[in-house]
Amino acid sequence: MPAISSIAASILSRGSPFPPQHGASFGQDSAPLTLIEYYSFQCSHCADYASQIAPQIEKDFVDTGKLKIEFHALGLEGDMLR
């Protein structure tokens, strides 16, 4: 399973109050911006984003209250992820 962002991993590990099809969120509700992130546990591009880009976004924007992230899992499989 490819890596997902640390925020998504945290939400999924503690169990989200939202069904996966409705997403989960992380960050302050009062944040002026919302990033809607669609991800797949099988997508190599999602894994690259999670390990190389998401940590800096989390540090610079989520941790400072500037951004809230909503996570939505994709149900894509096989050839659609290549």
C-alpha positions as CSV (number, residue, x, y, z in Angstrom):
1,M,0.0,0.0,0.0
2,P,1.5,3.4,-1.0
3,A,2.0,6.0,1.7
4,I,-0.7,8.6,2.3
5,S,-0.2,12.0,3.9
6,S,0.4,12.0,7.6
7,I,-2.8,13.9,8.1
8,A,-4.8,11.3,6.2
9,A,-3.1,8.5,8.1
10,S,-3.9,10.1,11.4
11,I,-7.6,10.5,10.5
12,L,-7.9,7.0,9.2
13,S,-6.0,5.5,12.2
14,R,-8.3,7.1,14.8
15,G,-11.4,6.4,12.7
16,S,-13.2,9.2,11.0
17,P,-16.8,10.0,12.1
18,F,-17.6,10.4,8.3
19,P,-18.2,7.5,5.9
20,P,-15.3,7.3,3.5
21,Q,-17.5,8.4,0.5
22,H,-18.2,11.7,2.3
23,G,-14.6,12.3,3.2
24,A,-12.9,13.5,6.4
25,S,-11.2,16.7,7.2
26,F,-8.1,18.0,9.1
27,G,-7.3,21.5,10.1
28,Q,-9.2,24.3,11.6
29,D,-12.8,24.8,10.5
30,S,-12.1,28.5,10.5
31,A,-9.2,28.2,8.0
32,P,-9.8,30.7,5.1
33,L,-8.9,28.0,2.5
34,T,-10.0,24.4,2.0
35,L,-8.0,21.9,-0.1
36,I,-10.1,19.0,-1.3
37,E,-7.8,16.0,-1.7
38,Y,-8.8,12.9,-3.6
39,Y,-6.6,9.9,-3.0
40,S,-6.2,6.2,-3.7
41,F,-4.2,3.8,-1.5
42,Q,-3.0,2.1,-4.7
43,C,-1.9,5.2,-6.7
44,S,1.8,5.8,-7.0
45,H,1.3,9.5,-7.7
46,C,-0.7,9.8,-4.5
47,A,2.1,8.1,-2.7
48,D,4.7,10.5,-4.2
49,Y,2.5,13.5,-3.2
50,A,2.0,12.1,0.3
51,S,5.7,11.6,0.9
52,Q,7.2,14.6,-1.0
53,I,4.7,17.4,-1.0
54,A,2.0,17.0,1.7
55,P,4.4,17.3,4.7
56,Q,5.4,20.8,3.6
57,I,1.8,21.8,2.9
58,E,0.8,20.6,6.3
59,K,3.7,22.4,8.0
60,D,3.3,25.7,6.2
61,F,-0.5,25.9,5.9
62,V,-2.5,23.5,8.0
63,D,-0.4,23.9,11.2
64,T,-0.6,27.7,10.9
65,G,-4.4,27.7,10.5
66,K,-4.4,28.9,6.9
67,L,-5.7,25.7,5.3
68,K,-8.2,22.9,6.0
69,I,-7.8,19.7,4.0
70,E,-10.8,17.4,3.1
71,F,-9.9,13.9,2.2
72,H,-11.9,11.7,-0.2
73,A,-11.0,8.2,-1.1
74,L,-11.2,7.2,-4.7
75,G,-12.5,3.8,-5.7
76,L,-10.3,3.4,-8.7
77,E,-8.6,0.2,-9.5
78,G,-6.1,-1.4,-11.9
79,D,-5.4,0.3,-15.2
80,M,-7.2,3.6,-14.2
81,L,-4.3,4.3,-11.8
82,R,-1.5,4.0,-14.3
